[in-house]
């Protein structure tokens, strides 16, 4: 039974990866994502402001600085346009595709309701709510985003999820989302969210009955980013960008427990 459950989980992760389009860029706020599918009516989400964490501190290396340095190295080594290298990095780290967040939200409802015939529970939002930043690597092998910090208090919806450092958002969040605090998992405002029908504690008890404020999408880096073996972090819970390698693969990821 455990083998079958593990196989099903891995198949779902692979299916999600195959749904991610091959290329996109998230460098600047005026970058355009793909147009909605023809014939699909796009409902405007409930209007609310994302709550950022503390500002960037002097000396902290952000993704934007890491991106610029790696793009220059790639351009010099392979004779490529630095902008193209940077766009590829954005695709790898933040781009989740058009329907990927909806895919995972559908799985949450299917596996979180009363009639769950899969014997699984797949809910990234629940994981972000219940596994603190300090415990994610130890329990699940997840790599925390250096550009985010743990929440110091609940937000307007009662959520204690990580916040992006103020000043790190350099892309359009409607196209590329907000960092969830885990590299490769992006938050998108849920167009079906109704604040009058929301309770964080009740969501944890019955996720199929609620639409959360955010949907979660998965980018390539979720599975592929890992610690740089030539410069590993002193604290695996709080790595810096210089401690990460985006293509080496995360050998610590325990996807069966997520």
Number of C-alpha atoms within 10 A of each C-alpha: 7 8 8 9 14 15 13 15 19 14 12 15 15 11 13 21 18 13 15 19 14 12 14 22 24 27 20 11 14 10 13 15 16 10 7 11 10 6 6 7 8 9 9 10 14 14 9 9 8 13 14 19 18 16 13 16 11 6 6 12 15 20 20 16 12 14 20 16 13 16 22 17 15 17 16 12 9 9 10 14 14 19 16 14 21 24 18 18 23 23 24 24 25 27 30 30 24 19 15 23 21 15 17 22 25 15 17 20 20 19 20 22 15 12 9 12 9 10 10 16 18 21 20 19 23 17 16 21 16 14 16 16 24 13 13 19 20 14 15 17 20 28 27 24 24 23 28 27 20 17 20 12 10 10 14 12 12 13 17 19 23 24 22 26 21 15 14 16 20 13 20 17 17 13 21 29 23 24 26 25 25 21 26 26 28 25 21 22 22 20 17 16 18 14 13 6 10 17 15 17 11 11 16 17 11 13 23 19 15 18 20 25 22 20 24 27 29 27 24 22 27 23 23 19 23 24 24 16 11 9 11 16 17 10 8 18 19 19 18 22 21 16 18 20 19 20 15 15 15 19 13 16 21 14 14 14 13 18
